[in-house]
Amino acid sequence: MEFLAVEHITKTFAGVTALNDVSFDINVGEIHGLVGENGCGKSTLMKIVAGVLDYDRGLLRINGRTIEKYSAIEAVKQGIGIIYQDLSLFPNLTVMENIYISQMINDQKPWVFSGAYQEQVKAIIGQLGVSLDLDALVEDLPIAKQQLVAIARALINDSRLIILDEPTTALTRTEIKHLFTLLNRLRSQGISFIFISHKLNELLEICDRITVMRDGRLIDTVDAHALTTARIEELMLGYELTYPPRASHATRDVVLSVRRLGRRNSFQEISFDLHQGEVLGIAGLLGAGRTELALALFGVEPAQEGQILIDNRPARIGSIAAAVANGIAYVPEDRLAQGLVMEQSIAANTAICSLKAYLNPLKLINSGKMRAAVGGLLKGMQVKYGGQDQEIRMLSGGNQQKVVLAKWLATHPRILILDSPTVGIDVGAKSYIYQTVKEKAAAGMAILFISDELPELLANCDRIIMMTRGRFGKEYATDAVDNEALQRDMESA
């Protein structure tokens, strides 16, 4: 039975068409996947469904009734909720307060007593079939628990359709399994979900149907069991995506040596060698210490013990400046908070790490030289953008990540640290980043590739080291291990 129908929706921004005649429907008790390249219109469409944006033409039908006047408040009344990727919770409030706050606002009472909502909140927690400490501050909860709070908040508003935007990005595989069990339980209660993700294997695992979008248009809606990841990629991109065989370019020359490196409460006894032309993968669950190790090697949070050698000479990496001076570049896990200055232009973000190259004899920036160089970098990385003065926040996630990579490649590093470089980006951008990794390795760059996506480590790396609880464990040659064996080892470590 149909719950929601979107018919012939069109939306433009300043003359640019974001959605062009889009139609699709959601059934009661369905988990419906939505996928497409960054910038294809997914977010715009979901904001329209959630009542956050108006649409120019078309109609919405909920429970068989055409909705004439639609807004975010009306969407909630109609049983539609949205959980954004950042969850939009109040970290300084308790679990209880976060769950009932929207209900409290709807009630519009002059005085609020938490006890009045306690039974209702407990009933929602019981419906979820999970355990949550209602008195705990949300900021003290792990991300998986915070996600449960966000779902509970949607359910207290009697949501019948919940939109999930990249819900598994920050979850471990075990936490993802628990989430999927929960979604299936709620589906059996007649609750529907729109599941937005770039992780195609997860879409195939959890969804009943999958809708594919491209360039503001709906390409197709297909039963999930009739699709493969390769077929979804082809629908998203308009062409078949091929991955050429990986060739190793590692030499015997050691560029980076780490000996018994340690930092209190982060990692300890870390030792490894990184060779010229080698791509070395670091695998492990969230919290294993991978990012902390990367931050130490880049001088953000320097190691307190051990030794770092570059070209067999001791190097003191006590700051970012020291790391850059030693030829190290770092693409961080969180591009929005650590990789980009969101209020600045594309040009400023691209040039920020290589400004010295654009100075004139008076030590002033030669803007013409800088813009020409930036144009070349952006073209080389195939960044899609309007103009160099456009704010970086206006770019899609995949194009933002390309800019982060471009700005560091402009420094001509010898050692490149990639920390989860494909999180939240589409398959087209992923493919280009993978190709860039292979090209730079072939040119002799030494690359440290950190990820919890085991297939991408197997596809890009010469070796993989498993990291657990701040220590290095087993090492694997990628041509001698498969994804299933790596997954078993990672989950059992």
C-alpha positions in Angstrom: 0.0 0.0 0.0 1.3 3.4 -1.0 2.2 5.9 1.8 4.0 8.7 -0.2 3.9 9.6 -3.8 6.0 12.3 -5.4 4.7 13.3 -8.8 6.5 15.4 -11.5 8.4 17.5 -9.0 10.6 20.3 -10.5 12.8 22.7 -8.5 15.1 25.4 -9.7 17.6 27.6 -7.9 18.5 30.9 -9.6 17.7 29.5 -13.0 19.6 26.2 -12.4 17.4 23.1 -12.5 18.0 21.0 -9.4 15.1 18.6 -10.0 13.5 17.9 -13.3 10.1 16.1 -13.4 10.9 13.6 -10.7 8.3 11.0 -9.7 8.6 8.1 -7.2 6.6 6.4 -4.4 7.2 4.8 -1.0 5.1 1.9 0.2 4.0 1.3 3.8 6.7 -0.8 5.6 9.2 -0.3 2.8 12.9 0.5 3.1 13.6 2.4 -0.1 17.1 3.2 -1.2 18.0 6.5 -2.8 21.4 6.8 -4.6 23.2 9.1 -7.0 26.3 11.1 -7.5 27.0 14.1 -5.2 25.0 17.0 -6.6 22.4 14.8 -8.5 19.5 16.3 -6.5 19.0 13.7 -3.7 19.3 16.2 -0.9 17.0 18.7 -2.6 14.4 16.0 -3.2 14.5 14.9 0.5 14.2 18.4 1.8 11.1 18.8 -0.3 9.7 15.6 1.1 10.5 16.8 4.6 8.9 20.2 3.9 12.1 22.1 4.3 12.0 23.4 0.7 9.2 24.4 -1.6 8.9 23.0 -5.1 8.1 24.9 -8.3 5.9 22.3 -10.0 4.4 18.9 -9.2 2.5 17.4 -6.3 2.9 15.4 -3.1 0.4 12.7 -2.1 0.4 11.2 1.4 -1.9 8.3 2.3 -3.8 8.9 -0.9 -4.5 12.6 -0.2 -2.9 15.4 -2.2 -1.1 17.9 0.0 -1.9 21.5 -1.0 0.1 23.6 1.6 3.3 21.9 2.8 5.9 22.9 5.3 8.3 21.2 7.8 5.6 21.4 10.5 3.0 19.9 8.1 5.4 17.1 7.2 5.8 16.2 10.9 2.0 16.2 11.2 1.8 13.9 8.2 4.2 11.4 9.9 7.4 12.3 7.9 10.7 12.7 9.8 14.3 13.3 8.6 17.5 12.3 10.3 20.4 14.2 8.8 23.9 12.8 8.7 25.0 15.0 11.6 21.9 13.8 13.6 21.1 17.4 14.7 20.9 16.5 18.4 21.5 18.7 21.4 24.8 17.4 22.9 24.3 19.3 26.3 20.8 17.8 26.9 20.0 14.3 28.2 18.7 11.4 26.1 15.2 12.0 27.6 15.2 15.7 26.7 16.4 15.1 23.1 13.7 12.6 22.5 10.7 14.7 23.8 11.9 18.2 22.8 10.0 18.2 19.5 6.9 16.9 21.3 7.3 19.6 23.9 7.4 22.3 21.2 4.3 20.9 19.5 2.4 20.9 22.8 3.2 24.6 23.3 2.8 24.4 27.1 4.0 27.3 29.3 5.6 24.9 31.8 7.4 21.7 31.0 7.9 18.7 33.4 10.0 15.9 32.0 8.0 13.4 34.0 5.0 14.1 31.9 6.8 12.6 28.9 8.6 9.8 30.7 6.1 7.1 30.0 5.8 8.1 26.4 9.6 8.1 25.9 9.9 4.7 27.6 7.2 3.3 25.3 9.2 4.5 22.3 12.4 2.9 23.7 10.5 -0.3 24.1 9.2 -0.1 20.6 12.8 0.1 19.4 13.8 -2.8 21.6 17.0 -1.2 22.7 18.5 0.0 26.0 19.2 3.7 26.5 20.1 5.6 29.7 17.5 8.4 29.6 19.5 10.5 32.1 22.8 10.3 30.1 24.0 13.4 28.2 24.0 12.9 24.5 27.5 14.2 24.1 28.7 11.3 26.3 27.1 8.6 24.0 28.9 6.8 21.2 27.6 7.7 17.7 25.6 4.4 17.4 23.6 5.3 20.5 23.2 8.9 19.4 21.6 7.5 16.2 19.1 5.5 18.3 18.2 8.8 20.1 17.5 10.5 16.7 15.3 7.6 15.6 13.4 7.6 18.9 12.9 11.4 18.5 11.3 10.8 15.1 9.1 8.0 16.4 7.7 10.1 19.3 6.2 12.3 16.6 4.4 9.2 15.2 6.6 9.2 12.1 5.5 6.7 9.5 8.3 7.6 7.1 11.8 8.3 8.3 14.5 9.7 5.9 18.0 8.4 6.9 20.9 10.4 5.3 24.1 8.4 5.2 23.2 6.6 8.5 26.1 4.2 8.5 29.0 6.6 7.8 30.4 6.6 11.4 29.4 3.1 12.4 31.4 -0.1 12.7 30.2 -3.2 10.9 28.8 -4.6 14.1 26.8 -1.4 14.8 25.6 -1.5 11.2 24.2 -5.0 11.7 22.4 -3.8 14.8 20.9 -0.8 12.9 19.7 -3.0 10.1 18.1 -5.4 12.6 16.3 -2.4 14.2 15.1 -1.1 10.7 13.7 -4.5 9.9 11.9 -4.6 13.2 10.3 -1.2 12.6 9.5 -2.1 9.0 7.5 -5.0 10.3 5.5 -2.4 12.4 4.5 -0.6 9.2 7.2 2.2 9.4 8.8 3.1 6.1 12.4 4.4 5.5 14.2 6.3 2.7 17.8 5.1 3.0 20.3 7.4 1.4 23.9 6.0 1.0 26.9 5.8 -1.2 27.6 2.3 0.2 26.0 0.3 -2.6 26.5 -3.1 -0.9 24.5 -1.8 2.1 21.7 -0.6 -0.1 21.4 -4.0 -1.7 21.5 -5.7 1.8 18.7 -3.6 3.5 16.5 -2.1 0.8 13.4 -3.4 -0.9 13.6 -1.0 -3.9 16.3 1.4 -5.0 15.8 4.7 -6.9 18.7 6.0 -8.9 19.1 9.7 -9.7 21.4 11.5 -12.1 21.7 15.2 -12.9 18.4 16.1 -11.3 16.5 13.4 -13.0 15.1 10.1 -11.8 16.8 7.4 -13.9 15.0 4.3 -12.6 13.4 2.6 -9.6 14.3 -1.2 -9.4 13.7 -4.0 -7.0 16.9 -4.4 -5.0 17.2 -8.2 -5.7 17.4 -7.4 -9.4 20.4 -5.2 -9.0 24.2 -5.5 -8.5 26.6 -2.8 -7.4 28.0 -2.7 -11.0 24.5 -2.1 -12.4 23.8 0.7 -9.8 27.1 2.3 -10.7 26.2 2.2 -14.4 22.8 3.7 -13.8 24.3 6.5 -11.6 27.1 7.4 -14.0 25.5 6.6 -17.4 28.4 4.3 -18.3 30.0 1.1 -17.0 32.7 1.8 -14.4 35.8 -0.3 -14.9 38.7 -0.8 -12.5 42.0 -1.7 -14.2 44.1 -4.3 -12.4 46.3 -2.9 -9.7 50.0 -3.0 -10.2 52.6 -2.6 -7.4 55.1 0.2 -7.8 56.8 -0.3 -4.4 60.6 -0.3 -4.4 63.1 -1.3 -1.7 63.8 2.3 -0.8 62.3 3.1 2.6 60.9 6.7 2.7 59.3 6.6 6.2 60.3 4.5 9.2 58.3 4.5 12.5 59.9 2.8 15.5 57.9 2.1 18.7 55.8 5.2 18.3 53.4 6.0 21.2 50.9 8.5 22.5 49.1 8.1 25.8 45.5 6.8 25.5 45.8 6.7 21.7 48.4 4.1 20.4 51.6 2.4 21.5 54.5 0.4 20.2 53.8 1.3 16.5 56.5 0.3 14.1 56.5 0.0 10.3 58.3 1.0 7.1 56.8 2.7 4.2 58.6 2.3 0.8 58.8 4.6 -2.2 55.9 3.9 -4.5 54.1 1.8 -1.9 50.5 2.1 -0.8 50.3 0.8 2.7 46.8 0.2 4.1 45.8 0.6 7.8 42.6 -1.3 8.6 40.7 -1.5 11.9 37.4 -0.6 13.6 36.5 2.9 14.6 38.4 3.7 17.8 41.4 1.5 16.9 43.7 4.5 16.9 44.2 4.9 13.2 43.3 8.6 13.0 45.3 9.3 16.1 48.4 7.7 14.4 47.8 9.9 11.3 47.5 13.0 13.4 50.8 12.2 15.2 52.6 11.6 11.9 51.3 14.9 10.6 52.3 16.8 13.8 48.7 17.7 14.9 49.0 15.6 18.0 52.7 14.6 18.2 53.8 11.3 19.5 55.2 11.2 23.0 57.4 8.1 22.5 59.3 6.5 19.8 61.1 7.7 16.7 60.2 8.8 13.1 62.8 8.5 10.4 62.6 10.0 6.9 65.1 8.6 4.4 66.8 6.9 7.4 67.4 10.2 9.1 65.6 11.1 12.4 62.8 13.7 12.0 61.1 15.7 14.7 57.5 16.0 13.7 56.3 18.3 16.5 54.0 20.5 14.3 52.2 20.6 11.0 54.8 22.9 9.7 57.5 20.4 10.5 55.5 17.6 8.8 55.1 19.7 5.6 58.8 20.7 5.7 59.6 16.9 5.7 57.4 16.3 2.6 54.3 14.9 4.4 50.7 15.8 3.4 47.5 14.7 5.1 44.0 14.4 3.8 41.9 14.2 7.0 38.9 12.1 7.8 36.6 15.1 8.3 37.0 17.3 5.3 34.4 19.9 6.5 36.1 20.5 9.9 39.7 19.8 9.2 40.2 19.9 5.4 38.5 23.0 4.2 37.7 26.6 5.2 34.0 26.4 4.3 33.4 30.2 4.2 36.3 30.8 1.8 36.4 30.4 -2.0 37.4 27.5 -4.0 40.6 29.3 -5.1 41.6 30.1 -1.5 41.1 26.6 -0.4 43.0 25.1 -3.3 46.0 27.5 -2.9 46.2 27.7 0.8 49.0 25.1 1.3 51.2 26.4 -1.6 50.9 30.2 -1.2 54.7 30.6 -1.2 54.8 29.5 -4.8 52.6 32.5 -5.8 54.6 35.3 -4.1 56.2 38.1 -6.1 59.5 39.7 -5.2 57.7 42.0 -2.7 56.3 38.9 -0.9 52.8 39.7 -2.1 50.5 37.2 -3.8 50.5 37.3 -7.5 46.8 36.7 -8.0 47.1 36.0 -11.7 49.8 33.3 -11.2 47.8 31.8 -8.3 44.5 31.7 -10.3 46.2 30.1 -13.3 47.8 27.4 -11.0 44.5 26.8 -9.2 42.7 26.4 -12.6 45.3 23.8 -13.6 44.9 21.9 -10.3 41.1 21.9 -10.5 41.2 20.8 -14.1 43.7 18.1 -13.3 41.5 16.7 -10.5 38.3 17.0 -12.7 36.6 19.3 -10.2 33.1 20.4 -11.3 32.6 24.1 -10.2 31.1 27.4 -11.4 34.0 29.8 -10.7 37.1 30.1 -8.5 35.4 32.7 -6.4 32.5 30.4 -5.6 32.4 29.4 -1.9 33.7 25.9 -1.3 30.6 24.9 0.6 28.6 25.1 -2.6 30.4 22.2 -4.1 29.3 18.6 -3.8 31.1 16.3 -1.3 33.0 14.5 -4.0 34.3 17.8 -5.5 35.2 19.2 -2.1 37.3 16.1 -1.4 39.0 16.5 -4.7 39.9 20.1 -3.7 41.4 18.8 -0.4 43.5 16.3 -2.3 44.5 18.9 -4.9 45.7 21.4 -2.3 48.1 18.9 -0.8 49.3 17.5 -4.1 50.2 21.1 -5.0 52.9 20.9 -2.2 54.5 18.0 -4.1 54.7 15.7 -1.0 56.8 12.6 -0.9 54.5 11.0 1.7 50.7 11.2 1.5 48.5 10.2 4.4 44.9 9.5 3.3 42.5 9.1 6.3 39.1 7.6 5.1 39.4 9.6 1.8 36.1 8.3 0.3 33.7 8.7 3.2 30.4 10.3 1.9 31.3 10.6 -1.7 29.8 8.9 -4.8 31.3 6.1 -6.9 32.5 8.4 -9.6 34.5 10.6 -7.2 35.8 7.4 -5.5 37.0 6.0 -8.8 38.9 9.2 -9.6 40.6 9.2 -6.2 41.6 5.6 -6.6 43.1 6.4 -10.0 45.0 9.4 -8.5 46.4 7.1 -5.8 47.7 4.7 -8.4 49.2 7.4 -10.5 51.0 9.0 -7.6 52.3 5.6 -6.4 53.6 4.9 -9.9 55.4 8.3 -9.8 57.2 7.2 -6.6 55.0 8.8 -3.8 54.7 6.8 -0.6 51.1 6.6 0.5 49.5 5.6 3.8 45.9 4.7 3.2 43.6 4.4 6.3 40.1 3.0 5.9 37.5 0.7 7.4 36.3 -0.1 3.9 38.2 -3.3 3.4 37.4 -3.7 -0.4 39.0 -0.3 -1.2 42.1 -1.3 0.8 42.3 -4.5 -1.1 41.9 -2.7 -4.4 44.5 0.0 -3.8 47.1 -1.3 -1.3 50.2 -3.4 -1.6 50.0 -4.4 2.1 47.5 -4.0 4.9 48.1 -3.9 8.6 45.3 -4.5 11.1 45.2 -2.0 14.0 43.3 -2.9 17.2 43.1 -1.0 20.5 46.0 1.3 19.6 48.4 -1.5 18.5 49.4 -3.0 15.2 48.4 -6.6 14.7 48.6 -8.9 11.7 50.0 -7.8 8.3 48.6 -9.0 5.0 49.8 -9.0 1.4 46.7 -8.0 -0.6 47.3 -10.6 -3.2 47.2 -13.3 -0.5 44.0 -12.4 1.4 40.3 -11.7 0.6 37.6 -9.5 2.0 35.9 -12.2 4.0 39.1 -13.2 5.8 40.0 -9.6 6.6 36.4 -8.9 7.9 36.6 -11.9 10.2 39.9 -10.9 11.6 38.8 -7.3 12.1 35.6 -8.2 13.9 37.3 -10.9 16.1 40.3 -8.8 17.1 
